[in-house]
Amino acid sequence: MTPTAMNQGMGNLDVVVFSRDRNSELLNSLNLWKKQPFRFIILHNSETEIPQIPLNNNIIYKHLPGISYGKRAGLASKFITSEFAAILADDEILLESGIENMLGYLKSHLELTSVGGKVLGIHKYGEITTGAFAYRNMYGYQNSEINIIARLNNHLVEPINDEMPRASMYRVMRNHVMKSILELFSRLTFVESPYVYEVAGEFAVAASGPTATLKDLYWIRNWQNKMIQYRDWDRSLSFTDWWVNAENFPKRNAVIQLLSEYARIDFDKTQSILNQYLERRSRIEVSGNKQPSKLHSILSRIKQATFVKYNIVDNLYDVLQILNQEDLGQQNKEKIAIANVCREFLEMKGNEWT
């Protein structure tokens, strides 16, 4: 199964992509995205523009040098026209069969504002394409509370399978929900920690309405590439450290006010929910539990260490073996095809638009 063979013509999903100075990675992804039945809205903060992108296809490309993530989020909301929308990194892909099942579920469950699925991180080690399923604590996650405060407590305060909520801003959402979240992001540019969007995304998705999680695999993460790091996008500044810094208290109150207005609940209740959530998040950060899986931790050690004992990687499985161990619901018969998509994606070279 090639990307074009999967449910050609489905296409009622807008995919918002925020890219910064990773032209090669973006070109690599574009060579696959252009074959998919989604509409990609790319907001590219880079000195160098991606050249020669054909017009009149499924790619909307905006070269926005020097424009921050938050400001680009505000611009992105203006381009969303499809019934559903999702956010994607510039070096990742969505799996068409998983997306189709998720969109079908949203169409038949009108009470839901968003839906999630399973997430696979992939990595190339020698000739092996390997990886692991991420965010396992979110498997089967449902939040059907009608009351907003109860829904926020379920999501942010109460443990989800003994862990934190994860990756909610990357769930597939209804058009109006995604637009409202992107517009919220555009108002948070005054916060120095880049993790404000992650925290605000968790809050806003829960505040927006009920959600569910399916067995289907929809999101393939690329663990091959390094994450971006800049002085104005400092990944070493955790949001919890920013939050407890007395110098930031006026800005912190501004964040609380924005989220309070978004959820239409009072300031004190919003502050209480955020404080409880961030206290738990801080404990996890202190313990060093920042990786979504044990394999991700191993891969980080492989990439960062100056020497590696071979027995660390002897136990790495091929991506098909990993898929075969997972229940993917309606996709169980597609595992060979999905593995081929993963291998193709990591083997592509983004040197030019072809």
PyMOL commands that set and color helices and strands:
alter all, ss='L'
color gray80, all
select helices_A, chain A and resi 3-5+23-33+69-76+96-108+136-138+148-157+168-170+175-185+196-208+239-244+246-263+267-287+294-304+310-314+319-324+329-347
alter helices_A, ss='H'
color red, helices_A
select strands_A, chain A and resi 13-20+39-45+59-63+84-89+93-94+114-125+128-134+172-174+211-222
alter strands_A, ss='S'
color yellow, strands_A
deselect
rebuild
show_as cartoon
